[in-house]
């Protein structure tokens, strides 16, 4: 009888737990209410989660904070012109976007994306970040939650104007000569990536097929989308897909840079596409579905391609190496010979179409200060020759030129000893801000 009673008690406890779980779920998601008990139930149910968050903040900052090294606590600021940065940062469940003048650290405007807005479309987790943000007229902004469904336009008061959830949008966004936005994307169903398949000798593997997407900035409607698998196959470039060390992520498209004006080397409407996985940049012409040029230069895992003159482009060379490839253990014979292959800096390379040559920009400064980001990152070369560089890995923002460092700063956070992880900072000069007003 005692055994039967214990089993019955266990069944009752399981049933009560199931009922309690259902009540908590409905209250948390707002599907059903329990009258006056709704708020107490919600507060009690969030107790464990809040305790965990408190522990995390006290003993270990979340991943969207970066521990500030001793050498990075002292800022350098020699800016003699206004330089505005539009950046986002994560502060617990708050997603904040700010426009700041780096010259005097004055805050010009701020926006907030409420977590309940984001959670209308998917469950926000600890690694979610907003980036990048692009400034529009009247202090509107367009922003994506990286690797999540949706592209969002908000006004100056953070009120939604439109939300495009056709794709999972990611990485950089850039406007074309018509003012519309190009951005990398992936197909999804309810927030889960819809893969393509590759088969070799009977072994089938799912892989991520990135898309190039064009969005109307006024309405949020998708104007154009194209599979990269189709682009490569239709241009007889499938061999380039096979060069990626990552079978399940062969493209990793991170930038789409549209050509705004025709020159002898590219036409208005062309797109420069940067692929991290195969360390590849291509010039693609959507009007004819033709790949005009393939660049496999002295760069690895590169990001952020910009057109800087009628005959040249610049590329952020992360100068990184593959670190996550499995292989069988190899037996080596002991040797005293060695070659130093240490990777300690990234750089920005200029490719000249006329001369078919690459040249680095301010290489000595990158080397002297060990400026390096293994992934992500962006840059911009200003009309006066200064170069802005977001060192994503360490969260440092730089402005450098031939004379050295003009600006070195971090985004100070609310946790002592840490700074915020920057998220693809977009920069503006005075005349650019004025043109948006």
N, C-alpha and C positions, 0 to 999 in steps of 0.2 A: 504493500500500500504506500510506503514511504517513497518508493521509486516512482509510482504512478503520480503521487502528489507533486514531486519535484518536476516531472515532465510537464504536468499540467500547468504548474507555476511558470515554468520556462516558456511555454506556449503563450500564456497570458502576458508575460513581460515583453515577449517579441511583438505580440499584437499591439500592446500599448506604445512600444517604441515606434512601430510603423505608423500608428495614429499620430503620435507626437511629431514624427518626421514630416508627415503630410501637412499637419497644421503649420509647422515652421516654414515649410517650403511655400505654401500658399500665402502666408503672411509676408514673407520676405519678398516674394515676387509680385505681391499686390494682387494676386488672383482672387483671393477671398479674404474677408475680414472676420474678426471674432468680436466685434463690438468694442466694448471698453477694454477687453483683454488684448486687443491687437498690439498696441504699443508695448505693454509689459512683456508679451511673448517675444516680440521682435528684439527688444533690448536684452532679454535673458539669452535668447538664441545667439546673439552676436557677441556674448561675453567671451567665449573661448577665442573667437576670431580676433577680438580686440586685445585680449591678453597676448596672443601670438604677435600681433602687430607691435604692441608695446615692447615685447622682448626683442623683436627685430630691430626697432629703432634704438634701443638702449645698447644692445650688444653687437649688432651688425647692421649697417645701413643697407637698404634695398639695392638691387643692382642698378637702379637708375640714379644712384649717387656714386661719386668717385672720390676715393680717399685722396686728400690733397697732400702731395709730397712736400717735404721741407723746401726744396728748391723752387716750388711753384707757389709758395705763399706770398712772395713779393712780386707785385705786378710791375710791369714796365709800360709807361704810357707817354709817348712823345708825339702823339697825334696833333697836327696843327690844322686839321680840317674836321668837320663833322662827319662821323661814320656811324650809320645807324644799323643795328642788327635786329632782325626779326627771328626769334628763336622760341622754342617750346621747351618745357621741362615738366617733369612729373614730381608731384609732392603728395605722397600717399595716394588717395583716391581723387586728387585734384589734378586736372590737366590744364596747365597755364601756358599762355602765349604772351610774349612781351615784345615791344619795340623800344629799344634803348639806344641812346647816343653814347657810343663807347668813348668819345672824347672827354665828356664830363660825367659819365655814368648816370645821366638823367633819364628817367623813365618817361617815354612819350605817350605810350598807350598800352593797354593790356586787355586780353580777352580770356575768357574761361569756357572750357567745354565741359559741361556737367557730366558726371559719370553716368547718371541715369539716362542721358541722351545716348551715350555710347552703348549702354546696356540694353537699349531698345532693339539693337540689332545683333548683339552677341555678348557673351560673358567676358567682361574685362578681366584680364589676369595680371600678375605681377610684372610681366615683361612688356606690356603694351606701352607704346610711345606714340606721340603725335609728331609726324614729320613728313615732309617739310611744310612750312607755312609760306604762302605767297601773298604779298600785299596787293590789294586791288583799290580802285578809286573809292574815295569817301571812307577809308579805313575799313573796308570789307577785307576779309581774308579767305583764302581757300586752303584747306588743310586735310591731310589724310591720317588715319590711324594705321601706321605701318603694318602691313601683312594682315590687315583686317578688312572686311567688306566696307566700302563706303568712302566717298569723297564729299567733303562738307564745305559749303560757303556760308559764312556768317557776316553780319554787319558789325558796325563799331560797338554796338552794345551786346555782342555775342548772341544775337538772335539769328536763328537758322533762316537762310534764304532758300537753299535747296540741298538735297542729299542724294547722291548717286550711289546706289548699292549694287550696280550691275556686276562689279568685279571686286576682287581683293586688290587694292591699289598699294603700291610700294615705291620706295626710293624717290628720286628727284622728279620734279615737275617743271616744265618750261613752256612759255607761251610762244606761239608761232606768229607769222606776219599778219594773220587775221585776228590775232588776240586770243585764240583758243588754246587750250592746255593739252600738252602731250605728257603722258605719264605711264610708266610700266604697270602691268596688271596681270592677274591670273584669274581664270574661270573658277567659279565656286558654286556649291550648292549648300545653302544654309551655313555659310562660313567655312566649309571644308573644301579644300582644293580639289578640283576635278583634274586628274592626271592624264597624261598620254602614256603609251606603252611602247617599250622597245624590246625586241626579241632577238636573242643570239643563241644559236644551237639549242633551241628548245627552252631556253631560260628566259622568262618574261619578267621585266622589271618596270614598275611605274616610275614615271618621271614628270617633273614639273615643266610645263610648257608656258613660258612667259608670253605676254601679248604686248603689242604697242597699241596704245589707245589715245584717241583724241576726244576731248570733252568740251562742249560749249560752255564758256564761263558764265554766260548770262542765264542759261536755263538749267545747266547741269546735265543735259542730255548727251549720251554717247553718240559721237558723229562718225567714228571709224574705229575699227579694231582689226588686228591682224595677228595670227599665230606666227611665232618665230619659227616653229618647226616647218610651217608652210613656206615662209620666206626663204629658209635655207634649202629646203628640198626643191623648190621651184627655181632656184638659182644655181642648182647643182653644187651646193656647198655643204652637203650632209657630212662630208669628211671632217669639217670643222667642228661639228657637234661632237664627234667621237674623240676630239682632243681634250675635252674637259675631264679633269680628274674625278669629278663628281657625277656619277651616272644618273642619280636621281635629281640633279640640279644642273643640267648641262649648259644653261645660258646664264642665269643670274643677271638679268638685265638691270642695270642700276642708273642709267641716264639716257634720256632721249633729247638730243639737242637739235632743234629745227633751224634750218638756214633761213634767214630773214631777207637776204638780198642775193641775187645771182652774181657770180664772179666767173672768171675763166675756169675755176676748179670745182665749183658746186653751184647748183641752181636753187632758187627760192622754192621752199617746200621739201628739199632734201632733208633727211634725218641722219645725224650721227648717233650711232647706237653703241653703248659701252657694255661689254659682257665680262663680268668678273671671272666666272669659272674658267673659260678658255683663254683669258687674258687677250681679249680681242676687241677691236673697234672697227665698225663697218660704216660705210656711207651708203644709205638706202634711199631710193627714190620711189615713194608710194604711188605716184601718178602712173608709173610704168611697171611697178613691182620689180625693179631691178636693183641689185647690189652693184653700186658703181665702183667701190674700192674697198679692199680689205687691208687693215693695218695690223700686223703682228710685229710690233717693234720691241725695243728694249724696255718693256714695262710688264709688270705682273700684277694681277688682281686689281687693275686700275679702276678709278671712278672719275666722274665729273669731266666731261668733254665740253670745251667751249670753243667757239669760233672767235679768233682774236684779230684776224686781218683777212683781206681778200684771198690770201694764198696760204694761210696757216691756221692750225688749231692747236689748242693746248690740252694736255691730259694729266690728270693727277695719277701719278705712278705710285701706288701703295708700296711697291717694291717688296711684296710679301712672298711667302713660300707656302706650299701645301704642307699641312701638318697633320691631317687626318686621313691618311691613306693606309689601309691595312696591307700587310705583306708577310710572307713567310720569313722566318729568321734566317739570316745569311751568316755563314761562318767566314770570318776574315782572318788572314794571316797577320800577326803582329807587325807593325811597321813604325818607323820614326818619322816618316814623311807626313807633312800636313800642309793643307792649304786653307787659309782663313776665308770663310764664306759668310762671315757674320753680316746679318742684315740689321743695320742700325739707323736707317733714315729713309723716309719717303722723299719724293720730289715732284716737281711739275716740269713736264717735258713739252717743248714746242716742236710740232711737226710741220716742216715746210714742204708744201706740195711741189713747188717749183724745183727745189733742190733735192727732194726725197731724202730729207735728213732730220735728225732729232737733236735738240740741244736743251740742256737743263736751265732752269731759271733760279738764280741765287743759290746755286748748289752749295757754296761754302757756308752759307748761313744755315741751311738744313743740316749740314754735317756738324758744324760747330755746336748746335743746340740739340742734336739728336732728335730732330723733329720726325716723328714716325707714327703712323697709324696702320696697323695691319689690315684693318677693314674700314669701310665707310670713308668719311672725310670728304671735304670739298674745298674749293679755292676760288678766288676771283682776282684777276689782274685789273687794277684801276687805271684810269687814263694817265695818272701821274707816274705810273710804273710800279707803285706799291703793290704787294701781293698779300691778299688775305688768305689765311689757311686755317681750316678747322681740323685740329688734331683730335679726331674723334676718340681714339683709344684712351688718351689721357685726359680728355675734356679741356684742352687748352686752345684758346683762340689767339692766333698770331697775325700781325701785320709786319712784313719784312720788306727790305729793299737792299740795294747794293751796299748800303752803309751798315746794315745790321738790323736789329730788332726795333720796330717802331711801336708795336703794341704786343704785350703778352698778358693775357688775363684769363680768368675762369669765372664761371657763373656761381657766385657765392650762394650757399644753400642754408637751410634752417637747421642743419645738423653740424655741430662743431667739428672741425677737422675734415669736412667733406665739401665738395662742390657738386653742382648739378651736372648731369650728363647733357651736353649740348646736342641738339637734334637738327643738324643740317641748317645752320644759320644762314639766312638770306640777308645780304647786305645792300644798303642803299646810300646814295650820296644826296646832298641837298637838292640838286636839280631834279633827281629822280623822284624824291618825295613830293616836290612841288608839282610835278606833272601829274601826280595821282590825286591832287586836291581839286 
